[in-house]
Amino acid sequence: MRQPKRLSPIPGPKSQTIFRQEQKNLAPGLQGFALMAEVVMERGQGSWLTDVDGNEYIDFIGGIGVNGLGHSHPRYVKALQSQLEKLSVGSFTSEARAKLVQKVAEHTPGRINQLQLYSSGAEAVESAMRLAKCYTGKWEFLSFWGAFHGKTLGVMGLLGDGQKQKYGPFAPGCHTLPAFPDCYRCPLQLEPGRCGFACLELFEKAAKTQTTGAIAAVLVEPCQGTAGNIIPPKGWLKALQEVTKRLGALLICDEMITGFGRTGSFFASDDFGVEPDIITVGKSFGGGFPVSGLLTREEISKAEPWSKPSGSSSSYGGNPLAAMAALTTIEVIEEEKLCENSRLMGERLLGHFQRFKEKFPFVGEVRGKGLFLGIELVKDRETKEPLSEARMKEFYREGVQRGFLAMSYKPTIRFQPALTIDADTLDAGAGILEEMFTDMASRGDWR
Ligand SMILES: Cc1ncc(COP(=O)(O)O)c(C=O)c1O
């Protein structure tokens, strides 16, 4: 089985020089795991990365769900190269975009068949909010504790715990309410499966008491990513749709991270039996190219002024290069049966994690849907007290030293490897994680 090559101390001499040089002029605030690693990546192939000193890494971070096809998928590289040589700029119709909108509509739930294109996730979410306002004539928005929908000011009012400090005041009418069903840490301290979705009852009550009743939309991640790759129980999203209808609001499913195969199907909402009113997509959608989008039904898409010429457009949204990136990504997902691979490899990785739970006292919970997985590390399984953040940062650095990259710098470890990952690479990554857990258990420094 291939293991990550290590040719120098990590970070190696070339990494150190380039990293230090960049730090002089790069403003602070880059993703923490990149800053902590201090390595400079040179190339990638599939689920493998190589740094400038020749050291290799197995990548279970996958650009936080962006890297659906794996690094530098040959078909993707070829398609983008050839599109770049032909045309890359502008919003005139291109063959790639015409094919893309049709292709996406083949996979959307129910009557959803309209796509508008953007360049970042937050931009698509904001457009969804504008559209919901235009369609309903209302102005309030609801989201959930733990939610993440981007960092632009228009969506920040809807972010979950601890992400808003110092950025207020936010747009009026944004309400972040209890509670997303994080069943391992039930906010109502109830027993999963026997609670009758009490968290949703609370949500509906809060919506009625905290708003003016002018709710344009409820915004939800079908599975919460940033909060820790949390998967709601079966039936919950469907029940939320009913609540949303009772509130007279649209349901916006933010599938930025769950969409395009990540959770084992094209759309997690579809898998949960829900046809949302609007879906927002990004990340894996473009296979690495910055392209995002909003999907909806024809009837909703006609709402004005959103639908007027130039009403919902943007400078880069759906340009020929972006359209080709998204089109090729979907074609590869279809041809290589990546939804199926996501399900199979996800089950395989979850199988490893379940074994870890039996073996290591600090593994409190493991969960996964497709290649969207999480592990909770706790000091005590009864109290569920998480391992300290400082310990986890060390743990992440240990992983980098061993050539293993996962979002393991927090006690809720997140995994979203490429959908193209094969069993050997998956097992090699899980093997390194097991070694790291074994060392932590024998040192006993997790308490
Ligand atoms: C569910 C969800 N929505 C929106 C976003 C924002 O996307 P972007 O960083 O492209 O603006 C993210 C990013 O992590 C996300 O996970």
The ligand as an SDF file (V2000), in Angstrom:
LIG
                    3D

 16 16  0  0  0  0  0  0  0  0999 V2000
  -22.9040   25.5440    3.7080 C   0  0  0  0  0  0  0  0  0  0  0  0
  -22.0240   26.6520    3.2150 C   0  0  0  0  0  0  0  0  0  0  0  0
  -22.5760   27.7420    2.6760 N   0  0  0  0  0  0  0  0  0  0  0  0
  -21.8420   28.7640    2.2280 C   0  0  0  0  0  0  0  0  0  0  0  0
  -20.4670   28.7260    2.3120 C   0  0  0  0  0  0  0  0  0  0  0  0
  -19.6700   29.8980    1.8270 C   0  0  0  0  0  0  0  0  0  0  0  0
  -18.9860   29.5940    0.6760 O   0  0  0  0  0  0  0  0  0  0  0  0
  -17.8240   30.5730    0.1650 P   0  0  0  0  0  0  0  0  0  0  0  0
  -16.6780   30.4040    1.1100 O   0  0  0  0  0  0  0  0  0  0  0  0
  -17.5130   30.0530   -1.2130 O   0  0  0  0  0  0  0  0  0  0  0  0
  -18.3740   31.9480    0.1600 O   0  0  0  0  0  0  0  0  0  0  0  0
  -19.8460   27.6000    2.8660 C   0  0  0  0  0  0  0  0  0  0  0  0
  -18.3780   27.5520    2.9700 C   0  0  0  0  0  0  0  0  0  0  0  0
  -17.7940   26.8170    3.7210 O   0  0  0  0  0  0  0  0  0  0  0  0
  -20.6420   26.5320    3.3350 C   0  0  0  0  0  0  0  0  0  0  0  0
  -20.0950   25.4390    3.8750 O   0  0  0  0  0  0  0  0  0  0  0  0
  1  2  1  0
  2  3  1  0
  2 15  2  0
  3  4  2  0
  4  5  1  0
  5  6  1  0
  5 12  2  0
  6  7  1  0
  7  8  1  0
  8  9  2  0
  8 10  1  0
  8 11  1  0
 12 13  1  0
 12 15  1  0
 13 14  2  0
 15 16  1  0
M  END
$$$$
